[in-house]
Amino acid sequence: MASKEDKEETPERGNWTGKLDFLLSCIGYAVGLGNVWRFPYLCYRNGGGAFLVPYAIMLFVAGLPLFFMELGLGQFCSQGPVTAWAMSPFFMGIGWAMIMISAMVCTYYNVIIMYSVYYMFVSFVNLDDELPWQRCGKSWNTEKCRDEPFPMMDNMNETSKMTAMLGLKDQTCLSGLLANISAIVNQTYNAIGDLNSTLLTDHTDSCDIKFTTPSAEFWNRYVLRTQEADGLEMIGGVSLKNVLCLLICWVFIFFCLMGGVKSSGKVVYFTATFPYVILVILLIRGVTLPGYEKGIEFYIIPKWELLKNPKVWGDAATQIFYSLGPAWGGLLTMASYNKFNNNCMRDAFIVAFINCGTSVFAGFAIFSLLGYMSHVTNVPVDQVADSGPGLAFVAYPEGIAKLPSPPIWAFLFFFMLFTLGCDSQFVMMETVLSGISDVFPKQLRSRKVLFTFVGCMIGFLLGIPQTTKGGIYLLTLVDWYSGSYNLMIVSLCEVICICYVYGVNRFRRDMEMMLGKTSPILWAYFYATWCFITPLAIGFIVLMMAINYSPAYMGDYTFPTFAEALGWLMALSPVLLILIGFVVQSIRKGGIRNALKIEPQWGPALDEDRTGAYSPLSGNFSSINGDFPTVAYDNGKGNLKLGADNMAYRGEKM
């Protein structure tokens, strides 16, 4: 039997060089862009501080149980998202579904990172000047661009108020409403000058000029250039500046992943911690600005009555699900590089709590600046608050433009977005690469650098259509559908396989084989959630998604029918892979019953970790050449290879 010193815990596949590599990678993966640009907005929209109640409940009934389940599975078998399902080959399609979802998301997620890189470059080259989105008057601005604060009319006299209000109204529209206003108040008005401020306030909302901000026009008309496209029907030409920035992003991802987890595990020491430094700086700066309390109040003051709305609970469940990242394959992949006895249960609790705490903390940093922005522009906070790209590339840059020395703050903010995005991109891309490599170890394991380069270049090529003038429409469509219902189906299949096919008691014994005896209270919690509560929570999320479903849209643009069909194809393709896996494995194994059975080679990857029921001495497993067999997928026969034929754990030492 090979010794632990010789194999160094599957060196050919790679391992984390330290415990902190794994923990920081998990934190970086879980703490992503959504913590900064989605959670604060959901919190404000769904009851402020009251939203933390359903958020915390959904963490414990769905997020944390699934998080630990995937970490435990990956660490126990040291396999990627496909070959890990040797516990029941019938469900091997789950792994392919995970790879497909992560691959689809990688293509557009790096485009978002690309935009942050572009804004970072622009901020850097303008450190000695003003930002291009600080003021109107640029070549891309329209006549509706407004960079002056809206007038405060509370202390104005009637003449000043009328002058200010008329400057915000379309004069032709007002002239057309004179007859209607005369009929409503039963008094004749022949000219706009005959009106008063009360009439303008009560009856002329339809004549308000729809002003835009300099940051919005810089984003839409210069960075995206959507005015030169016509939706998906005519997406226009490629933007060279965006293509070059996208290439830089993919080259950076390649260099970070070319050495596997040994290289990416070191990069995350910076990328996973630096965002916290920036968030602290932004929060300190934010709470020293006038009007910051307006934003904080909107963000955190609880509105308990909103908890009666099921949609609030649906938003909480969905956010927990997307934030922690079960069903993407990333958690399983990262854990597969762990030492066998690493305490992954402890890590699951640490990462989950840090992730949720970061979301809450980021909200204070974001809304303190939005409160200041509301103060200086005289626009209510609810009109400047936004989520997603609207917050990252329009609302927050607009607020930064009002600060002293805005280029410095802009550079720091977009550098933070870059590091937040890279951590998640590292894991998703590694999930795709390692998942496929584990299936074809002979062909790909020894060509790690080349395979990583090819994978990154494919991602770059698939991202190019999203850099066109109408590329943001395609990005929105992919974002809308690629990780939606399919994630819930994957999670449900995971729970069914582990709890009801493989057996929750057997899975517990596997976990205790790694972790030692654990508190019965904790296992009672996991039993209750895995077997009953979590499946119900997943069903609730699917139900709420169905109830609140609306076809994809972006602003006033509604996607055409062919785009909707393409979106649903992206959403259902991973589910189709699961169904194909059911059929293929049933045929290969000679029936469903056989396909549901555990592979003989299932268990810990290293011989010395195979104890108890997995020990060769137990007589339950076969052995080849004196060594206990390790696992790899035989793509030719649909079986899992063992012993000397297993190239996943064999070859030249690293």
N, C-alpha and C positions, 0 to 999 in steps of 0.2 A: 504494500500500500504506500502511495506517495505521501511524503511528510508535508506538514504545514509549511515548513521552511522552504521546501522545494517549490510548492505551488503558490505560496504567498496569497492564498485565497483568490484563485482564478486570475492570475496576473494577465493572461492573454486577453481577457475581457476588460480588465482595468478595475481599479478600486479608488475610492477617495483616499487621499494621502493623510487625511486627518478627520476627526469627527466634526470639526467646525466647518470643513468644506461642505459636507452634506447639509448641516443645519442652515448655513448661510444660503446654500443653493435653494433649499426649500423655502426659506423666507423670501429670497429674491423672486422665486417663482410665484408664490402666493401673493406677495405684495407687489402689485403691478400698477398699470395705468388706471385700472378701475378703482383702486383705492383713492386716487386723487381726483379723478374726473367723473366718477359715477356715484360712489357712496355719499359724499357730502350733499349732492343734489337730491338723491333719494331720501336722505334724512330730512332735509328741509321740506321736501314735497309731501312727505308721509308722516308728518306730526312732530318734527323736530326731535327732541330728546325722547319722546314717547316711542319713536321708531326703534330705539335701542332694545326695547322689550321684545318685540317679535324677532328682531335680528339675533339677539342672544339665544332665544328659544330655538330658532332654526339652526343656529350653530350647534347646539347640543343634540338636536333630534335628527339632523341630516348631515351637516358639514363635517363635524368631528368624527362620527362613526365611519363614514366613507373614507375620510382622510387616513385614519389609522388602518382600516381594512386594506387599502392599497399599499401603504407603506409596509405593513406586515407581510403581505403576499410577495411583494417584490424582494424584500430582504430575505425571506425564508428560502426562496428557490434561486435567487441570484440570476433571474432571467428577465428578458425584456417583455414588452406587452403582448407579444404573440406566443412565445414559447412558455410563458408562465402558466398557460392554461393546460399544461400537462395534467393538472389535477382533474380535468374533465375535458378531453379534446373536443367534445361536442360544442363547447363554447369558445373554441379558438378564434372564431370570427370576431369576438369582442376585441381581441388585440388588433386585428386589421382595421376595425372600425376606429379604434383609438388613433392609430397611425394616420388614417385618412383625415380625421377631424383635425389633428395637430398639423398635418401638412397643409390643409386648406387655410387654416388660421395663420400659419407661418407666412403665407404669400402676401396677406394684406397687413399683418401686424408689423412686418418690417417696413412697409410703406408708411405707416404711422410714425415709426421710429425715424424714417427718412425725413419726414416733415420737421420733426424736432431737431434733427441735425441741421437742416437748412436754416431754421430760425436761429439756431445756436451760432452758425457761421455768420449770418447777417448781424446778429447782436455783437459778435466779436469784432467784425470789421468796422462797426460804427461806435466803438467804445469812446472815440474822441468826438463823436457827432451825435445827432439825434437819430432815433430809430425811424425807419421809413414809414411806420404806421402811427407815428405820434401826431401828425397833422395832416389835414387835407391839402389839396393843391398839387398833388403829384400827378403824373401823367395818367395813372390808372384810376384816379378818383373821378367821381361823377358830381353833378351839381347837388345831389342829395347828401353828399358827405358832410357831416357836421362834427367839428372838434371842440365847439364851445359848450360850456355847461348850459343846461336848460334853465330858463329864468325861474327864480323863486318868486311867486306872485302873492304870497300871503301878506306881505307888508307893502304892496304897491297900491297907489291910488288908481282910480278907475281909468284915467288916461294912459298911465304907464302900463297897466294890465292889458288894455285893449291893444296897445302897440305891440306888446310882447306876444299876445295870443295870435294876432293877425300874421305875425312873422312865422308862425308854425302851421298856418292853414293855407290850403290851395285856394287862391282868390277866385278862379273860375268856378270851382266847386261851390264856394260860398254864394256866389251870385245866383247859381242855379237853385239854391235852397231857400232863397228869400221868400218865394211864394209859399212854400211849405211852412216856414216859420210863421209867416203872417197868418196862415190859416190855423195853426196850432194855438197861438196866443191871442187870436182874434184882434190883431192890430196890424196895420199895413206898414211894411218895411220895403222901401224902394232902392235903398243903397246899403252897401256893407257898413258904411260909417254910421248908419242909423241903429245898428245892433249894439248891445251892451255885453259885458263879459259874462253875465249869467246865461244869456241866450247862446253865446258861443260855447260855453261849457256844456250846456244841457242838450243842444240840438245839432251840433256840427262835428261830432266825432268822425263821421265818414269823410270829412274834408282834411283831416290831419295829414300832413306831409309825412311820408314814411322815410324819415332820415336814417342814414346808415353811419356807422362809426368808421374812422380811418382803419382800425384793425380789421373790421369785417371786409372792407373793400380791398385791403392788402391781401387778405387770405383768399377771397373769392376771385378777385379780378387780376391779381398779380401772381400769387403762388399757384393757384389752381387754374385760373383763366377760364372759368366756367362760361363766361359770356361768349366764348368762341366755340362752344359745344352746344349740342341740342339733345341732352339726355343720353341714354344708351343708344338711341337711334343714330346719333352722329357724335362720336366721342372726340373727334378732332385729332390733331397730330400730337406727337410726343413732346413733352417739355424736357429739353436737354438738361437743364439745371436739376430737375427732379431725377432724371435717369442717372446722372453722375452721382448724386447724393445717395440714391438707392444702391448703386454699385459699391460705394464706400461702405455702406452699412453691411452689405453681404460679405464683403472682403473682411471686415472687422469680425463678423460672426464666424467666418471660416478660420481665421487665425486663432480665435478663442476656442474653437471646437476641434481643431486638427489633431490635438493631442489627447482627445477624449476628455474624460472627467478630470484627469490629472492637470490639464491646462485650464479648463473652464472653472474647476474648483478653486483655483487661485485668483482668477479674475473677479469672482464674486466677493472676495474679501473687500474689494473696493466698490463694485457696482451695487452690492446689497446694503452697504452701510452708508455710502455717500448721500443717498436721498434723505436720510434722517438728518444729516448735517444741514442740508438745504432747507428742509421743512422747519427745523428749529430757527434758522436764520430768517426765513420768510415770516414765521409766526411772531418772532420778536419784533421784526420791522412792522408787521401788520398791526400789532396792538399798540404801537406808538403813533399811529396815524389817526387823524380826526375822523370820526364817524365809524370807527371799526366796530363799535358796539352794535350798530344797526345790523351788520352782517352776522355777528355772533348771535344776536337775538333771533333772527330769522332761522338760523341754523339749529339752535339747541333748545329754545323754549318749547316745552312739550305741549302738544295738542292731543290730549288723551281721547277725545271723542273720535278721532280718526282711526283708533284701533278697532272700531266696530266694522270698518271697511275691509272685506276680505282681500282687496287688491293690495292693501298695505302689507298684509302677511305674505301675499304672493311675491311682492317686490323684495321683502326681506329674505325669503327662501331662495329666490333666484340669485340675489346678490351674494349670499353665502356660498351658493353652489359655484358660481362663476369665479368668485374670489379665491376660494381654497383650491379649486381645480381638480376635483375628482372626475374620473371618466375620460380625461384627456390622455392618460397614459404617462404623463410626466412624473407623477408621484411614484408609480410603480417602477419607472425607469431609474429615477434617482436612488430609490431604496435598494435596487438590485446591485448597486455598487458598494453597499455597506458591508462592514464586517458582520459576520453572522450573529454575533451576540450584542450588537448595538441596541440600545434601549429605544426602539422606534416609537413605543407608546409614549414615553416621556417627550420625545421630539414632536410627536403629533400634537400634544397639548401645548407645548411651547410655541410652535409655529402658528397654530390656530389662534391663540390669544394675542400673539404679536401682530398677526395679520389684522385682527379686528381692532386692536388698539391703535394700529397705524391708520386705519380708516377713519376712526373718530378724531385722532390727532390731526390728520391732514385736513379734516373739515374746518378746524379752527384756523389753520393757516390760510386756507382758500377763502373762507367767508370773511375773515378780518379785512382782507384786501378788497373783496367785493363790497363790503360795507363802506370802506373809504371811497371806492369808485362811485357808489351811490351818493355819497356825501358831496363829492366835487362835481358830479354831473346833474344833481337834482333829479335823478331817476330812481324810482323805488327798487329795493334790493331784488324783489321777485322778477323785475324786468331785466336785471343785469345778470342774474344767476342762470347758469346753463350747465349742461353735462356733455361728456364726450368731446369730440373735436371742437364743438362750439365753445366749451370752456377753455380748452388747452390753447387754441389758436385764434380765438376772438375775444372772449370776455376777459380772461386773465391777462393777455397781452395789452388790452385796453387799460386795465387797471395799472399794470406795470408802467405804462406810458405816462401816468400821472405822478409817478414817484420821482424824487430827486435822483439823478444819475440813472435813468431807466435802462441804458444798455447793460450795465453791470447786473441788475436784477433780472433782466430778460435772459442774459447768458446763463446765469445760475439756474433759473427756472427750467429752461429748455435742456440744460445739461442734466438736471434731475430727471426730466421725462425720458431722456436718452438712456440713462442708467436703469430706470425703472423698467423700461421696455426691453432692454437687452437681457436682463435676468430671465424674464419669461420666455423670450425668444431662444435663449440658450437651451432651456429645458425642452421646449417644444421641438426644436430642431434635433436635439440629441435623442428625443423619443423616436422620431422618424428614422434617424440613422442607425441607432443601436437596435431598434426593433427589427429592421430589415436585415441588419448584419447578423443578428442572432439566428435568423431563419436560414441565411446563406453564409455560414461562417467560413467555409473553405474558400469561397470566392471573394469575400469582402473583408474579413477580419484582418488579413495581412495587408490590405490596401486601404487602411483607415484614412490616410491623408487624401488619397485620390478620390475615394468615395465621398468624403466630406466636401471636397472641392466641387465634385459633380453635383452633389445635392444642393449646395449653396448656389451654384450657377443656374440650376433648374429653377430654384426659388426666385432668383433675380429675373430670369426670362419671364416667368409667370407674373411677376410684379410689374413688368414694363407697361402692359395695358392700363394699369392703375396710375401711371404717371402721365397719361394723356390729358388733354384739356377737359375731357369728361370723365377722367379716371375716378374721380371721387364718387361718381354714381355707381361704378362697378365695385369700388371698395365698400360702399354702403350696403350694396346687395349681398356681397360675400359676408360682411359682418352680421347682417340681419339673419342669415339662414345657416351659415356653416356650422356654428356651434349653438344649437337650439334644442329642438325636441330630441335630436339624436343623442345628446349627452344624457338626457333622462333615461332613454331606452338602454343605453350602455350601462348606466349605473344600476338600473333595475335588473338587468341580466347578470351583472356582477354579484348582486346580493342573492339572487336566486341560485346561481351556481355555487357560491361559497356556503351559503346557509342551508340550502335545501337539497342540493345534489351532492356536493362534497361532504357537507355536514358541519354544522356550527360547532359541535363538540370536538370533532377532529381538528377543525381550524384552531380552536382554542388550545388544544394539546400542542399543535405546531408552534403557536405563539409562545407558549410556556416553555417549549423546548429551547427557544431562543432567549427568552427574557427571564426565565425562572418563574417561580410562583408569584402571582400578582393578587392584589386585594380582591376578595370575592365581591365586594361592592362594585368595583370597576367592571368586573365580568358580568355582573347582573345588569349593569347599565348597558354594556355592549350587546349582551344577549337580547335585551328588550328592544334596543334600537335596530340592530341588524335584522332581527327576525320579524318585527312588527311595525315599529314606529317609523323607521327610515323608509321602508317601501310605501307606507301611507303618505309620508311627506313628499316623496317623489311623485306619487299619484296626484297629490294636491298641487304641486308645482305645474305638472302637465295640464291639469284642469284649469288653473289660473292662466296659464299661457294660452290655452285654447279660448277661454272666455275673453281675454284681453287682446286676442290676435287682431292685427290689422295688416293689410298688405304693405309691403315695403314702400317707403316714401322718403324723400329728402327735401325739406322745406315745402315748397308748393308743387314739387315734381312728384307725380305718381308713376311708378314703374309700369311699363307695358306688359301685356300678357306673356310674351315670350320670356321676359326677365323674371316674372313670377314663376314660370315653369322651370327656368334655370335655377332659381333659388330653392324651390322644393326638391329639385334633383340633388342639389348639394346637401340639403337637410336629410334626405332619405337614403342617399347612397351608402353611408355608414351602416344604417339599419339593414340595407340589402346585403351588405357583406356579412353581417351576423347570420342572416337567414341562409346565405350561401354556405357559410361555415357549418351550419347545422346539417345541410344536405350532404356536402362533400365528406365531412367526417363520418356521417352515418354510413355512407357508401363504402368508404375506405375501411371502416372498422367492422363492417358486416352487420350493421343494424344500429338503431338508436341506443339500445341497451348497452351494447359494447362501447359505443362512442361516449357514453356517460361515465364509463368506468375510469378509474385512475390509471394513468400509465405506470407500468412497472418501475420506471426510472424516476418517478416523481419524488421530490424531496430536496434536501439541501444539496448544493452543488459540490461541496467538498466531502471527500470520504470521511475525514475526521469529525465532521459535523453530523454525520449520519449515525444517530444513536437511537435507542429504543426500537420502535417499529421499523425504522429506516436502516437499522444496522444489518450488514450482511450476515451476521451471526443469527439473526432472527429467522432466517430461512425464507423471508418474504420476497427477496429480491435476488437477482442473479448478479454474478460478478464476472468480469473479463480481465484476464491477465493479472489476476491478483488484486487489482484496484477496483474499488466500487465505482460503478458507472456514473458519469456525469451526463448532462442533458444537452442535446441540440436537436433541432428539427430536421428531419429527413424530408426535404421537399419532394423527393422522388416518390416516396411511398406513403407519406402522410404520417409516419411514425416518428418517435423521438429517439435519436441516436444515443448510444451509450459507449462508455469505455474508450478504447483506442480510436474509434471512428468519430469521436466527438471533437471537432475542431474548435469549438467555442472555448474549450479549456485545455488546449493542447498546442504545442508549437514552441517557438523560440521565446525564452523568458524575456520579459520587458526590463 
